Amino acid sequence: MDFLTLIGKEMPVIFIHQAVIYAALFALLLFIMIRRHKAGKLAAWRIVCILGIFSWVFFVYLSTVFSREAYAGNHLELRLFWSYERILRRHSIFMLEEVLMNLGMLVPMAFLSGLLVREKSSYKWIVLAGFLISFSIECLQLITRRGLFELDDIFHNTLGVALTCLIMKFVRFRRRNNIDKTSQKYEP
């Protein structure tokens, strides 16, 4: 199965009330940010990043909780790394795909958030935000009975965010060092 088929399989069915809620929240957020931009407090590229983060996180909640059908009973998996056991012992390609999807699920949010931060220490807040988003998704799935509450998902979502932040830190470090070396070459 190719990546696009896998993504297509996970696409949520969007209902009109969900689209209206998204549009209303998006418009409100845009209105607030345009006012801040006109006051000189927010750059246009930051508005694009913030709207991207909002849209992606909304889509993630929609696809993991609010577009699913509820079912009877509670579904919990509190053993950490149970998915690896299934991948290794049962050779489950489906479970491998699930792990990879969970690793990548919050990467766009982490990337856009990483563009917004200036200090290296800010990355820990992005990782914390990724953890909290993931934890809240799992809790909502448990409460609404629209998914399986599993520690592996929280781990994989948070790991994907942390890896994105590490890559961004590395790229910024390399870029800064290259800029410093370039500026030293031209000094008299």
RARA-V532188 format. One record per helix or strand. SS is the DSSP state (A for helix, B for strand). FROM is the first residue (numbers start at 1). LEN is the number of residues. If there is no record, write none. Layout:
SS;FROM;LEN
SS;FROM;LEN
This chain:
A;3;8
A;16;23
A;44;23
B;76;2
A;82;9
A;93;12
A;107;10
A;120;25
B;149;2
A;151;35
